Amino acid sequence: MPERAPTTLFAMTTRAMSAQMVRMNAATSNLANAGSVASSETEAYRPIRAVFATELDRASGLAGVAATGLVRTETAPTRRHDPAHPLADKDGYVFEAPVDETAEMIEIMDSARQYQNLVQALQTAKQLMLETLRSE
């Protein structure tokens, strides 16, 4: 089995940026589905969340993060009586997606801020490397 090259700061930061994008896209999807309704509880949209895992590079000793997937929350949809709605069940109820729009906006802003911090870390590392090469 070929030996894996040590993880670089650039590779780790790139994976962390990808993880933040997965997080942001999940929150954006949740926000897009806020207010959506279905005719049954099982058909109603459930918010999704990114699952993260810590990655340890044994060669360099550096730890990073990666998004390993998405999971649906177990939050129950809101049952609302609306007999005039075309998706209403036989009792006149629709099931609304349990999306907290404020929480999703905070999730989007926080993931965008983390992404921006990672971009700044990459820029700083690049600048330090260039200065090191120039001083030799």
N, C-alpha and C positions, 0 to 999 in steps of 0.2 A: 504494500500500500504506500503510495507516495506521501512524503511528509508535507504537511500543509505549511505554507509560508506564514510567518508571524503576522498577526493582525496589526495594521497600521492605524494611526490616529484618523487618517482620512477614511479608511474602510469602516472603522467603528462609527464615525460621525455620519457617514452615508447611511449605514443601517439604522441609526437612531433617527435620522431625518425621515427615512422611509416609514419607520414605526409611527412617527408623529403624523405623517400623511394618512396612514391607515386610520389612526385615531380621529383625525379631522374629517375624513370621508365618511366614517361611521356616524359621527355627530351630524354631519350635513344630510346624510340619508335620513336620519331620525327626524331632523327638522323638516325635511321635505314631506315626510309622511305624517306630520302633526296634523291632527284634525281629520285624518282619513277615517272612514267608517266601513264596517263590514256587516254582513247579515248574521254572523255568528261569532262567538267568542274565539273559536279556533281559527277563523279566517282573519281576525283582526291583526293589524301590524303590531309587532312587538319591537321595541327599540333594540339596537345592536350595540355591542361594546367590543373594542379591540382587546385582545389578550396579549400581554407582554411576557417575555421571558428574558432572564439575565443570561448573557453569554460570557463565558470566561475563556480567554485565550491563554492556555497554559504556557505557551512559548514566551509571550510578552508579559504575562501577569495582568493584562488589562481586562477590565470587565465592561461589557456593553449591553445594549438592549436591542431586542428585535420583536416585531409583532409576529405572533405565531398563529393568529387566526381571529375569527369573530365569533361571538356568542350572542344569542338572543336572551334578553332579560326575561324573567318570569313574572313581570308586572302584569297584573290582570287589566284588560281593557275596561274602559268606563261604559257601563250599560246606560243608554239614554232612551227615554220614551219619545219616539218621533214617528207616529203612525203614518204620516204623509210622506216620509222618505221612501224612495223606491227600493232601498235595500232593507227596509224594516222587516223583521221576522213576523210570524203569524200573530204575535202578541203586541206588535207595534214598536219593538225595540231595535235599536242599532247599537253596534259596539265600536266605540271610538278608541283609536290608538292612544296608549298611555304615555304620551310624549310630553315631557316638561320642557317647553320651549326656552325658558330662561336657563335651565340647566344645560341644555344643548348649546345655547349661545356661549355660555361660560366655557364649555368643553372646547368649542371651536376657537375661542379667543386664547385659551390656555395652550392648546396644541400649536396654534400659530406663533405664540410667544416662544414656546420651546423650540420650534423649528427655526425661528429667527435667531435664537441664542446659539443653536448649533451652526448656523451659517456664519455667525460672528466668530465662533471658535475656529472654524475652518479658515476664515480670512486671517485671523490672528496667527494661526500655525503657519500658514503660507507666507505671511509677512516675515515671521521669525526665521523661517528657513531661507528665504531670500536674503535677509540681512546676514545670516550666518555664512552663506556662500560668498557674499560680497566682501566680507571682512577677512577672508582667507587669502 
